[in-house]
C-alpha cells in the first residue's frame, strides 16, 4: 500500500510539473510574435490548468505525508508562475487603459 501511495504521489507531482512547464510555454507565446500561447491554442482557460496543477501538488503532498524538495520547488514554481502571469496581465490591462501614458506622457 505504501509503495502504491509513493508511485501515485510521483505521478501527481509529474502532472503538476508538466502543467508548470505549460505555463512557461504560455509566457513564451505571450512575448513571441512567432507563437501563440499554448492554453489559447488548445482552447483551455489558464485557470483550469492552474487549479489542476495546484490540486496535483496538494494531493501529492497528502499521499506522501511529507513535504519533499521536489514538492516544495514545484509549489514555489507554481505560485511564482501564477504571480508572474497575473502581474503580466495587470500591466497589460493598465497599459491598454492609458493610465501609463497619462502618468508618463
C-alpha positions in Angstrom: 0.0 0.0 0.0 2.8 2.4 0.9 4.5 1.6 -2.5 1.3 2.5 -4.4 1.0 5.8 -2.5 4.6 6.7 -3.4 4.0 5.9 -7.0 0.7 7.9 -7.1 2.5 10.8 -5.4 5.2 10.8 -8.0 2.7 10.6 -10.8 0.7 13.6 -9.4 4.0 15.5 -8.9 4.9 14.9 -12.5 1.5 16.1 -13.7 2.0 19.3 -11.7 5.4 19.9 -13.2 4.1 19.3 -16.7 1.4 21.9 -16.2 4.0 24.4 -14.8 6.0 23.7 -17.9 2.9 24.6 -20.0 2.8 27.9 -18.1 6.4 28.6 -19.3 5.3 27.9 -22.9 2.4 30.2 -22.3 4.7 33.0 -21.4 6.8 32.3 -24.4 3.7 32.6 -26.5 2.7 35.9 -24.9 6.1 37.5 -25.7 6.8 36.0 -29.1 5.3 37.0 -32.3 6.0 33.6 -33.8 4.0 31.5 -31.4 0.7 31.8 -29.6 0.1 30.8 -26.0 -0.4 27.0 -25.5 -3.6 27.4 -23.5 -5.1 29.6 -26.1 -4.1 27.2 -28.9 -5.6 24.2 -27.0 -8.7 26.2 -26.0 -8.1 25.7 -22.3 -8.7 28.6 -19.9 -5.5 29.0 -17.9 -7.4 29.0 -14.6 -8.4 25.3 -15.1 -4.8 24.3 -15.7 -3.7 26.3 -12.6 -6.3 24.6 -10.5 -5.2 21.2 -11.8 -1.6 21.8 -11.0 -2.4 23.1 -7.5 -4.6 20.0 -6.8 -1.8 17.7 -8.2 0.8 19.2 -5.8 -1.5 19.1 -2.8 -2.6 15.5 -3.4 1.0 14.5 -3.9 1.8 16.0 -0.6 -1.2 14.3 1.1 -0.2 10.9 -0.4 3.4 11.2 0.6 2.6 12.5 4.1 5.7 14.8 4.0 6.9 17.8 2.0 9.8 16.7 -0.2 12.1 19.1 -2.0 10.5 18.4 -5.5 7.1 19.2 -4.0 8.4 22.4 -2.4 10.1 23.5 -5.6 7.0 22.7 -7.6 4.8 24.7 -5.4 7.2 27.6 -5.5 7.3 27.4 -9.3 3.6 27.2 -9.4 2.9 30.2 -7.2 5.7 32.2 -8.8 4.3 31.4 -12.3 0.8 32.3 -11.3 2.1 35.5 -9.8 4.0 36.4 -12.9 1.1 35.5 -15.1 -1.3 37.7 -13.1 1.2 40.6 -12.9 1.8 40.5 -16.7 -1.9 40.8 -17.4 -2.3 43.6 -14.9 0.5 45.5 -16.6 -1.2 44.9 -20.0 -4.6 46.0 -18.6 -3.1 49.2 -17.2 -1.2 49.8 -20.4 -4.3 49.3 -22.5 -6.3 51.7 -20.4 -4.0 54.5 -21.0 -3.0 55.1 -17.3 0.7 54.8 -18.0 0.6 57.2 -21.0 -1.2 59.7 -18.8 1.4 59.4 -16.0 4.5 59.4 -18.1 3.3 61.0 -21.3 
